[in-house]
Amino acid sequence: MDTKSIHQFKVTDLSGKEFDFSTLKGKKVMVVNTASECGLTPQYEQLQEIYEQYKDKNFVIIGFPANNFGAQEPGSDEQIAAFCQKNYGVTFPMMSKISVKGDDMHAIYQFLTQKSLNGLEDSEVAWNFQKYLLDANGHLVKVIHPKVLPNDESILKWIEE
């Protein structure tokens, strides 16, 4: 198995169902850690817009709610799902709340942040809404700072390439 691919992971989505990343083979993926009570939370709007624009063009966004920064995601999976739907009409896949840093960091974020696992670079999740771009083979190709908007020209260009 290619240890440098996100396709090896299975996680749980917000509704408690298993989500298998191997089903995303052939699609470009943006993984983003989210929070409902963050100054950057309005990025959900741009995330949803680019998802709508590109979801039929082999692109998907996967959201991972996390409470690692300023306790800005205190809710349960059910509360997070309701918030995302009500406030931003989120339809892209949202996973169950996880930890994206520290001793209890989820395995998928260990993969995203450790060069020995992802083959690209070591990184640290700086804040909510950090974006990880993965190519159609599940390989990490770019880490995007949280303050860079999801609809930034550099990201759209990458999706369209």
N, C-alpha and C positions, 0 to 999 in steps of 0.2 A: 504494500500500500504506500502511496505517496504521502509521506508524513508532512509534506509542506503544502497540503491542500486542506481547505476548510471543509471539503466534502466528506471528511472522515467523522464529522461531528453529528450527534443527535442531541436535541435539546427539547424542552417543553415549552409550548406556546402559552399565551395568556389564558386560553380556555382549558388548559391541562392536557392537550393532545401532544403526542410526539411529533417533532418537526425534524426531518432528516435532510441535512444539507446536501446529501448526494443527489437529491431531487433537483438541485439547482445547477447541475452540470450543464455547461453550454451557455450559462447566463452570467453577466457581470453582476456583482453584488456589492452593495454598500451596507456595511454593518455600522450601526450608530447606537451609542448608549444614550438613553433618554431620561428625562425627569419632568414631572408635571409642575413643579413649583420653582423653576429656574428662570433667570432672566433670558435665557436662550430658548425657553420653551416655545416661543412663536415660530421657531424653525420647523416645528411640525407642519406648519402651513406649506413651506417650500418643499419639505420632504414629500408631502402628499402630492403636491403639484408635479414634481418631477417623476414620482412613481406613476401617476396617471398618464403623463406624457410618454414614458418609456417602457411601461410594464409589458407591452406587446412587442417590444423590440429587444427581447432577451436581457432585461435588466430588472433587478428586484432590490428593494430595501428591506433590511431586517433590523427591527428595533429591539434593543435590550434595555428595559427600564432598570435603573440602578440607583441605589440610595447612598452612594459613596461620597457625594460632594454636598456638604451643607445640609444633609438630611432633606434633600429636595424631592425625593420620591418616597414619601412615607407610606403610601397607600398599598392596599392588597392588589393582587392581579385583577380582581373584578373591578375595583375602584379605578385602576389605571386604564383598563379597557373602556370603561364608561366615560372617563375624562377624555381620552383620545378620540372617541367616536363623537361625543357631544360637542367638544370644542373645536376639533380640527377635521372631523370626518375621516379619520385615518382608516385606510383599507389595506395598507401594506402589512405584511406579517409582523406581529409584535410577540415577543417571547416572554416567558415568565421572568419576574424580577430576579436579577443575579447580582453578584459582586464583580466589579471590573478592576479592582485593585486590592492590594493587601493580602493577608494570609489566607483569606477565603476566596481569592480570585477564581472565577469560573475557568474551567479548562479552555473554553473557546477564547477567552481573553488572554490566557497564558500563550496560546497559539498566536494571537494577533500582536502581542507585545514583546515576544522573545524571538530574536533572530535565529537562535538554535532550532526553533520550531517552525518559523514562517519563512526562513531563508532570505528575507529582505533586510530587516533592521530591527533593532531593539527600540521600543518606544514606551512611553508611559502615558496612561490616559490622563490628560491634563484637566479635564472637566467634563461636564455633561455635553452631549452632542459632538463628541469627537467622532470622526468618520474614518472608516477603514475601507479602502476600495480593493476589491478582489476581481481578478480576471475570470474569463469563462472556464478556466481550468481550476479555479478555486485558490489561485496563488495570490498572496498579498502583493499589491503593486504600489500602493500609496497610502500614507497616513495624513489625514487632513485635520488641521487645528479646529477646535470647537467653534471659534468665532467666525470661521469661513462658512458663509451661507451655503446650504445644499445646492442652490441654483447658481453658484459661482461659475463663471465662464470656463474655468479650468476643469471643473467637474463635468459640466455638460459636454465639453469637447471630448473628454475621456469616454463618457457613455456612448457618444456618437461615433467614436473611432471604429 
